[in-house]
Amino acid sequence: MQRPFDIDAFLAHALMEDVGEGDITSNSTVPADLRARLVMRAREPLVAAGLTFLPRLFQLVDPQVKVALIAADGDNLKASDVLAIFEGPARSLLTGERVALNLVQQLSGVATLTAAFVAAANNRAVKVVDTRKTVLGMRYLQKYAVRCGGGHNHRMGLYDAVLIKDNHIAIAGSVTAAVQGALAGTPPGTPIEVECDTLAQVDEAIAAGATMLLLDNMDDATLRAAVAKARAAGIQTEASGNVSLETIGAIAQTGVDVISVGKLTHSARAVDIGLDDK
């Protein structure tokens, strides 16, 4: 079960990190009674994410700021499309603009890259999912952005699913020992996923009672063979390991159910978005 995420605490921390004791530039150069209007626009094609958090962000900056969301999270936008319009005290708009941009640029980058991977997979039967390779403190938000881009979420953390990886196997002594430990140490019916590097490990994991296989860094031919073994046993499969936009299409054709891509969150480029007074 996903743990609750305190968006107000996250936004307050982001503002404190940037604003600290006060915006000395805006407060010293902009008259206190001046009002302004800023427009957030895409400067390149993108999939929007993070817009839903902007009204709350500016409520924390100054309740007098009015935020009009023109686009919605998940929208495919062109360069020059408007995402949002902000009106209110000029000082407050300037104080909040960088946190607003950082948030939407980063999350829209994740959503945009996810959409590219989903399109490259070109197979609706395959789920493209994220991993735990997220920016510290932003996992909930990045995984939300993955969904905005048409992807799916893997486990949120170590607490909500069993995934036996190579180090678990090495320390436990074998695939069989690790799976048996997981079966004995979790409630009945808990899904048990096992990372497999070879077909021999696939056979061992199936025999031990795994309910899903993580097929790591296998070539396409080995993937097909592993998928065939898993399907015969009624087990789902996940492919992972250096998946790229160039390789995901072929991987999706091997019959795997899920493809996990760490790049969605650890390597997404912040997209170009502007926030200007026009």
ABEGO torsion letter per residue (X at the ends): XBBBBBAAAAAAAAAAAAAEAEBAAAAAABBAABBBBBBBBBABBBBBBGAAAAAAAAAAABAABBBBBABBBGBBBBBGBBABBBBEBAAAAAAAAAAAAAAAAAAAAAAAAAAAAAAAAGBAABBBBBBABBBBGAAAAAAAAAAAAGBBBBBABAAABBBBBAAAAAAAGBAAAAAAAAAAABBBGBBBBBBBABAAAAAAAAAAGBABBBBBGBBAAAAAAAAAAAAAAGBBBBBBGGBBAAAAAAAAAAGBABBBBAAAAAABBBBBBBBBAX
